[in-house]
Amino acid sequence: MIPALRPLALLVGLTVILVACAPTGTASQTPGEPSVVAGSPAAGVDCPTSEPAPLPAGESRNVTIKTDHGEILIHVEGALSPIAAGNFVALAECGFYDGVVFHRVVPGFVIQGGDGEFGRSPDIDPSLVGTGGPGYTITDEPVTATYARGIVAMARTQQPNSVGSQFFIVLDDEARTSLEAANTYQIIGAVATGMETADAIAEAADAEIPTDPVVMTDVSVTANVN
């Protein structure tokens, strides 16, 4: 995936935005076939080094993302994608996402973040943005929910079992058609409050790969009380 490429249509934008992408000039890579860089977590204490335990069906967590534009509260449901939900929660609990930016933005489509290897602030190398992960990938799961505004799902490459740490928030219901064309982005939950913050992050971006990306200053997990 080459950062300079621009989406020619929404479906192309899907491919460009929602994958963990390879840096420009990487051998044997094409825009449709990026690869995750297998690195080690750059922050956090006792972060997982392999696929963590699933979040069981029937369990849920609240994940709060703090930014300078406000907070986003994500309600994560184990029943949607137990493996992906457990992975996201485990990385949030260990501090992996603290200081990581929303590194790709398409207004009206998605905001994407979670590139822990190369998506921290400051000192972001633009040539590596979007290539990072937690140092492992997780097992694919079927998508059983519907993409819509506020839905949170995991980014991936076109290769099987390629989900790492990157995730995205859907900004508009009209993104559904393109997302369902692939239907491989594991849905883990939805924004409970703070979509105005997600919109503000999109509005603040000066490019698909922002020159001054919004930072997740703190990401925390709490038990969900129904």
Long-range contacts (C-beta under 8 A, 24 or more apart in sequence): 1-29, 1-31, 1-34, 1-130, 2-31, 3-126, 3-127, 3-129, 3-130, 3-208, 3-209, 5-31, 6-208, 7-106, 7-208, 10-109, 10-175, 10-177, 10-178, 11-178, 11-181, 13-106, 13-109, 13-178, 14-109, 14-178, 14-179, 14-181, 14-182, 15-158, 16-208, 17-104, 17-106, 17-109, 17-110, 17-112, 17-168, 17-208, 18-110, 18-112, 18-155, 18-156, 18-168, 18-179, 18-182, 18-185, 19-130, 19-155, 19-156, 19-157, 19-158, 20-115, 20-130, 20-131, 20-132, 20-133, 20-155, 20-156, 20-157, 20-162, 20-164, 20-166, 21-130, 21-131, 21-157, 22-131, 23-127, 23-128, 23-131, 24-127, 32-158, 33-157, 33-158, 33-159, 34-131, 34-157, 34-158, 35-157, 35-159, 35-162, 36-131, 36-133, 36-137, 36-157, 36-162, 36-164, 37-117, 37-118, 37-128, 37-131, 37-132, 37-133, 38-133, 38-135, 38-136, 39-117, 39-132, 39-133, 39-135, 40-117, 40-135, 41-94, 41-96, 41-116, 41-117, 41-134, 41-135, 42-116, 42-117, 42-120, 42-132, 43-95, 43-96, 43-98, 43-99, 43-100, 43-116, 43-120, 44-91, 44-94, 44-95, 44-96, 44-98, 45-94, 45-95, 46-94, 47-90, 47-91, 47-94, 47-95, 47-96, 47-134, 48-87, 48-90, 48-91, 48-94, 48-134, 48-136, 49-134, 49-135, 49-136, 50-136, 51-83, 51-87, 51-136, 51-137, 51-138, 51-139, 52-86, 52-87, 52-90, 53-86, 53-90, 54-78, 54-82, 54-83, 54-85, 54-86, 55-82, 55-85, 55-86, 55-89, 56-82, 57-82, 60-189, 60-224, 61-85, 61-89, 61-221, 61-222, 61-223, 61-224, 62-192, 62-221, 62-222, 62-223, 62-224, 63-88, 63-89, 63-92, 63-189, 63-219, 63-220, 63-221, 64-218, 64-219, 64-220, 64-221, 64-222, 65-97, 65-194, 65-216, 65-218, 65-219, 66-216, 66-217, 66-218, 66-219, 66-220, 67-197, 67-201, 67-214, 67-215, 67-216, 67-217, 68-214, 68-215, 68-217, 69-197, 69-200, 69-201, 69-204, 69-214, 70-194, 70-196, 70-197, 70-200, 71-193, 71-194, 71-197, 72-169, 72-191, 72-193, 72-194, 72-195, 72-197, 72-198, 73-191, 73-192, 73-193, 73-194, 74-152, 74-189, 74-190, 74-191, 74-192, 75-189, 75-190, 75-191, 75-192, 75-224, 76-152, 76-188, 76-189, 77-188, 77-189, 80-144, 80-145, 80-186, 80-187, 80-188, 80-189, 81-141, 81-143, 81-144, 81-154, 81-186, 81-187, 81-188, 82-141, 83-138, 83-139, 83-141, 83-186, 84-138, 84-141, 84-154, 84-163, 84-186, 84-188, 85-188, 85-189, 87-138, 87-154, 87-163, 87-165, 88-154, 88-167, 88-188, 89-221, 91-116, 91-134, 91-165, 92-219, 92-220, 92-221, 93-221, 95-219, 96-134, 96-165, 97-165, 97-216, 97-219, 98-216, 98-217, 98-218, 98-219, 99-215, 99-216, 99-217, 100-215, 100-216, 101-210, 101-213, 101-214, 101-215, 101-216, 102-201, 102-210, 102-213, 102-214, 102-216, 103-129, 103-130, 103-209, 103-210, 103-213, 104-129, 104-130, 104-208, 104-209, 105-201, 105-202, 105-205, 105-207, 105-208, 105-210, 105-213, 106-171, 106-202, 106-208, 107-171, 107-202, 107-203, 107-205, 108-171, 108-172, 108-174, 108-175, 108-202, 109-170, 109-171, 109-172, 109-175, 109-178, 110-168, 110-169, 110-170, 110-171, 110-175, 111-168, 111-169, 111-171, 111-198, 111-201, 111-202, 112-155, 112-166, 112-167, 112-168, 112-169, 113-166, 113-167, 113-168, 113-216, 114-155, 114-165, 114-166, 114-167, 115-165, 115-166, 116-165, 119-213, 121-213, 121-215, 124-213, 126-209, 129-209, 130-166, 130-209, 132-164, 132-165, 132-166, 133-164, 133-165, 133-166, 134-164, 134-165, 136-164, 137-161, 137-162, 137-163, 137-164, 138-163, 138-164, 140-184, 140-186, 141-186, 143-183, 143-184, 143-185, 143-186, 143-187, 144-187, 145-187, 146-176, 146-180, 147-175, 147-176, 147-179, 147-180, 147-185, 147-187, 148-173, 148-176, 149-173, 149-175, 149-195, 150-190, 150-191, 150-195, 151-187, 151-189, 151-190, 152-187, 152-188, 152-189, 152-190, 152-191, 153-179, 153-185, 153-186, 153-187, 153-188, 154-185, 154-186, 154-188, 155-185, 156-184, 156-185, 156-186, 169-198, 171-198, 171-199, 171-202
